[in-house]
Amino acid sequence: MIDKYTLAAINIIGSSLDVLGALYLAYDLLGGEHGPLRPVTRGVTYGVLFGAGYGIALGPVFGLASGATHGVTLAWELSRAARTKTRIVV
């Protein structure tokens, strides 16, 4: 028998993965690399990766905070670098 807390945790993890999958589908449907969801997708992806890594090593509170911070920062910087790299400078 599974207790209600384990069942709730599985439900939350599954719903979070559904949202992440829907984000990737919307990214693909709205233009991929040149679409408006590129920085959002990068931010969420980096946030989840860094948050999980730091959360496992240093605890869930620090993982959540550092994941959100790293995700937003990396998405911002990579988006800015992609915009300036495609311009032709004379």
matplotlib code that plots the C-alpha trace (Angstrom):
import matplotlib.pyplot as plt

x = [0.0, 1.3, 0.9, -0.8, 2.5, 4.3, 1.3, 1.2, 4.9, 4.6, 1.6, 3.5, 6.6, 4.4, 2.5, 5.8, 7.2, 3.9, 4.4, 8.0, 6.9, 4.2, 6.8, 9.1, 6.2, 5.2, 8.8, 8.9, 5.6, 6.3, 9.5, 12.2, 15.5, 14.1, 10.8, 9.7, 10.0, 13.7, 14.9, 12.0, 12.8, 16.5, 15.7, 13.5, 15.9, 18.9, 16.9, 15.7, 19.2, 21.0, 18.2, 18.2, 22.0, 22.3, 19.2, 20.6, 24.0, 23.0, 19.3, 16.0, 15.8, 19.2, 18.5, 15.3, 16.9, 20.0, 18.1, 15.9, 18.8, 21.0, 18.2, 17.2, 20.8, 21.9, 18.8, 19.3, 23.0, 22.7, 19.8, 21.8, 24.8, 22.7, 21.2, 24.5, 26.3, 23.9, 24.3, 26.8, 29.2, 30.8]
y = [0.0, 3.4, 6.2, 9.4, 11.5, 9.2, 9.3, 13.1, 13.4, 11.1, 13.2, 16.5, 15.1, 13.8, 17.0, 19.0, 16.7, 17.2, 21.0, 20.7, 18.5, 21.0, 23.8, 21.9, 21.1, 24.8, 25.7, 23.4, 24.6, 28.3, 28.4, 26.4, 28.3, 31.5, 31.5, 33.6, 30.7, 30.1, 32.1, 30.7, 27.1, 27.7, 29.2, 26.4, 23.7, 25.2, 26.0, 22.4, 21.0, 23.3, 23.1, 19.3, 19.2, 21.7, 20.3, 16.8, 18.1, 21.0, 20.6, 21.5, 25.1, 26.0, 23.9, 25.8, 29.2, 28.5, 26.7, 29.7, 32.1, 30.1, 29.5, 33.1, 34.3, 31.8, 32.3, 36.0, 35.9, 33.2, 35.1, 38.3, 36.6, 35.0, 38.3, 40.1, 37.3, 37.2, 40.9, 42.0, 44.6, 46.9]
z = [0.0, -1.0, 1.6, 0.6, 0.7, -1.7, -4.0, -3.8, -4.6, -7.6, -8.8, -8.5, -10.3, -13.1, -13.5, -13.5, -16.3, -18.2, -18.0, -19.2, -22.1, -23.1, -23.0, -25.4, -27.7, -27.8, -28.4, -31.4, -32.8, -32.5, -34.5, -32.7, -32.6, -33.9, -31.9, -28.9, -26.5, -26.9, -23.8, -21.7, -22.7, -22.0, -18.6, -17.5, -18.7, -17.0, -13.9, -13.6, -14.3, -11.8, -9.3, -9.3, -9.0, -6.2, -4.6, -4.3, -3.1, -0.8, 0.0, -1.7, -0.5, -1.9, -5.0, -5.7, -5.2, -7.2, -10.0, -10.5, -10.4, -12.7, -15.2, -15.6, -15.7, -18.3, -20.5, -20.4, -21.3, -24.0, -25.6, -25.6, -27.0, -29.8, -30.8, -31.0, -32.8, -35.7, -36.4, -39.0, -37.6, -40.2]

ax = plt.figure().add_subplot(projection="3d")
ax.plot(x, y, z, "-o")
ax.set_aspect("equal")
plt.show()
